[in-house]
Amino acid sequence: MYLPRISFLIAGLIAASPVHGHEFWLEARQYQVAPGENITVNLRNGEHFEGRTLAYFDRSTTRFGLSFGGEITQIEARSGDVPALDIPAPADDGLLGVVHEAAPSSVTYDDWEKFVSFAEHKDFDTVIEAHIAAGFPRDRFKESYTRHSKALIAVGTGEGSDQPLGLETEITALSNPYAADFDGVMRVSLSYQGVPREAAQIEVYARAKTSEVTIRKYTTDAAGLAQFPVERGITYLVDAVLLRPAPEAGAEPGAPLWETLWASLTFAVPR
């Protein structure tokens, strides 16, 4: 039976990568292209900013588009496309944003201890408390999840700015890492349903071609803002996850009990 107190126990919680899961991001072959040069972007799924390339499919996508010069356009991709995006860049200089939202999928937890260790590792003990208080089962329970991803690509000079694109949960760049006056500090905002997320954890993955991926964690302030230093020649993935009760949790057998909403942003800092 669903207990109303669950919403109070988990209010404001963020979950990082659950057991099934891995980060999902948009990976450009090149994050800086000349006007008219081809832009190639893959859908990627894995851990620690390493993983496999996924084909594009209509059935698993709810949104796929571009943002450039203040205009938002839909990408006409075909099911099975790898890479998911392979198009000429605009003819003008500017900052181009690629956006992708994935349809809901689900995972089943077979082992309660895996769920517990995940929650404890990420300091989300109240999730366990809420699960037990609601009388939920400790094995064979489902979680549903969605992905809300963005990538920033410089066309020519790359001048311009990112903007909120109306994703259910979204990371928006407040700095332009490609701009000539970029000061080496990346500033981002994190939102959920258009509202800033306060005291939310974000993870920043940094990858260089010749070194291992490093991971650092940051926390948003009261306005949903966070900032972190970045280095030249490095590609970055910014990741944040929201955990909430599934709408039909406990209403019928087999319904998902939890939902995770994953936000990601990828970009590179020029050398």
Protein Blocks (a to p, Z undefined) as FASTA:
>chain_A
ZZfklmmmmgoiacdddfkbccdddddfbfcdcehiacdddddddeehiacdddddfklp
cbdcddeehiacdddddehiacfbdcdddfbecdddddddddddddddfbfklmmmmmmm
nopaklmmmmmmnopafehiacdddddddddddehjlpacdddehiabdcddfbdfkbmk
lghiacddddeehiacehiacddddddfkbccddddddddfkopacddddehiacddddd
dddddfkgokaghiafbdcddddddddddZZ
